[in-house]
Amino acid sequence: MSADTPESDTKLNEAEAREQLIDLAADIYDQFERGDIPQMSLPTRTKSNIVFDDESGVWVYGDRTSTRSANSVRGARKLLKAAYTVEFLAQQLDEDRSSTLRELYYLSESWDSEDAGFNDQDESNQLVEDLEIVSGVTREDFHMRPEESGATLMGPLELREQTRRGERDIHCQEDVGEGGYQIPNNPDTIEFLDHDIDFVLAVETGGMRDRLIENGFDTDYNCLVVHLKGQPARATRRITKRLHDELDLPVVVFTDGDPWSYRIFGSVAYGSIKSAHLSEYLATPEAEYVGIRPQDIVDYDLPTDPLADSDVNALESELEDPRFQTDFWEEQIELQLDIGKKAEQQALAAQGLDFVTDTYLPDRLGEMGIL
Amino acid sequence: MSADTPESDTKLNEAEAREQLIDLAADIYDQFERGDIPQMSLPTRTKSNIVFDDESGVWVYGDRTSTRSANSVRGARKLLKAAYTVEFLAQQLDEDRSSTLRELYYLSESWDSEDAGFNDQDESNQLVEDLEIVSGVTREDFHMRPEESGATLMGPLELREQTRRGERDIHCQEDVGEGGYQIPNNPDTIEFLDHDIDFVLAVETGGMRDRLIENGFDTDYNCLVVHLKGQPARATRRITKRLHDELDLPVVVFTDGDPWSYRIFGSVAYGSIKSAHLSEYLATPEAEYVGIRPQDIVDYDLPTDPLADSDVNALESELEDPRFQTDFWEEQIELQLDIGKKAEQQALAAQGLDFVTDTYLPDRLGEMGIL
């Protein structure tokens, strides 16, 4: 291992991020100078304003926009907060430091203008998202860390991570414990060195992740197991996308069979409505679903729980979601509403602890052409 | 790295665990043979039945017991389920495999007696806890894995983990990425090889953990940073205790300043009421609190939130909890009820991003005699 850090892509992003931020502030300044009332224009972030982008294959914001203008005290205060935040972020990038959204919120108490302080955490979170959208730079490139880090990897992958303490070369089976390799907050500090992976298997629950590792599924099938830990963190989605794009690997997502888990699949494959501006950075539209299907509940006679009212509402909302308007999802969701049941991925254990690795996954992945 | 596994302590525990389980089944058999109605006796698991054990320095169950007897259909069914579970666990140990509590629940659907199947997950969870108590063997030694794994370590520690794929020697700064070393489900597979640690700092939130690592606190102060991730998993508490006991290291716990965080400290230091039978295995009674005190809210003028009704109730419940009946906690909790405020650990950022590592922790740890 060597401690010198080459001029990496990360560094280029930082310079670009800083420039884009300064441009935002300059734009407000220019509007003032021209005698205009300063304003910022943003895409409307609702389900009705996302459209499918054929070129990138992901869902992005449509044409509708909302405007933040200084023509009211409230709007002016929002732009003031944005200017202070831009200054903080530019300084953070200068010093090669980072911070969390929550730290930004508290730090605003120390700013010299009381009007620039945030009233609550939602306000500062939303502002950072707004800045991402208008600048076209991701939060990671602003060096804003998430509160909780990504999940873990286990499989035949050797990677190099740039850390503050130098480079680390890590093989995600040979150099890690049973817990696997912990994905860092910003996986763009990772370079893929070598691998023997045939496909990437992203798994919802820790119990199932551990079952696959115990049963040696990663070695038997040359598979990289990504633990999603429920709704996946941005870092987890980002590295999944990079594995697909850079190593040309198929990605399959293995979840429970309920509407919340379909959303987990959706956040890997389609991106989320709240962060459609990041779809090209985070979403893997080619990801396929190998999770429990309502059809599996019937075919394998799995132990189930009845759908709660909130499940039914979530399923109905998915039927109206443009991202789920495919034959597969419409058929499965309607079947689920019909049978009124849901099942967890660990319910496969009702047919024995090896059923998932000996039968279920090989059968499903075979049908899908992955194996 | 070598792939051969020596006859370790873990293996001894497995044999012992198996024997204890078989003894339980044999005991039921003997009762039958004597013509007695079989029964199992368990300590009552409530706040009023925990007592301080002077010898071990932890809170354990008192003398009150409840009895599971086959003198009712319901009681007989409970013993039947226990017998099936014992058989499953003994077989699992024979085959050197493991499973999760949720898998056990689903697996019971495949048992040949329908009466032995569990009605819900609470029932199987509770039975495994009962078996831990009556056998005196921990769930880890039964090879029951938790659903979610432990958190991470970062600091000057070199360890050896026994994995299914052989031994792994890992230095928790030099051989890991920014995310740190992922604690495995059963940290008794770890051997401490070498270290340069002066104290162990267990941290509640991911944001604060990342702040300490970014600021180099682990290298500047020879400190092992354990991320608790909220209410700590058993694996996290177990490794913290082992670091204290085996390496003779002071342990300090750094949390938010609210009643839920005091419980996090309590679960590290005192153990929990629900698992007081495990206190000697999991609790570190010498752990000290370096989290946000109500006194700090006043002294450092931290940004706060008002106490919600649920916070007030939790504080009042802590005042009645024997584990919190010390001068320190009574004074702090009463002060908090008086000022009606709580603060997060990241609120220290209101005085700058370095305040926590340059001022707060050095001051507090100095007062406590740790530095």
Interface residues (C-beta under 8 A of the other chain):
Chain A: M1 R97 S98 S99 T100 R102 E103 Y106 L107 E109 S110 R145 P146 E147 E148 S149 G150 T152 E161 T163 R164 R165 R168 I170 Q173 E174 D175 V176 G177 E178 G179 G180 Y181 Q182 I183 P184 N185 T189 I190 T205 G206 G207 D210 R211 I213 E214 G216 K229 P303 E344 Q346 A347 L348 A349 A350 Q351 G352 L353
Chain B: M1 R97 S98 S99 T100 R102 E103 Y106 L107 E109 S110 R145 P146 E147 E148 S149 G150 T152 E161 T163 R164 R165 R168 I170 Q173 E174 D175 V176 G177 E178 G179 G180 Y181 Q182 I183 P184 N185 T189 I190 T205 G206 G207 D210 R211 I213 E214 G216 K229 P303 E344 Q346 A347 L348 A349 A350 Q351 G352 L353
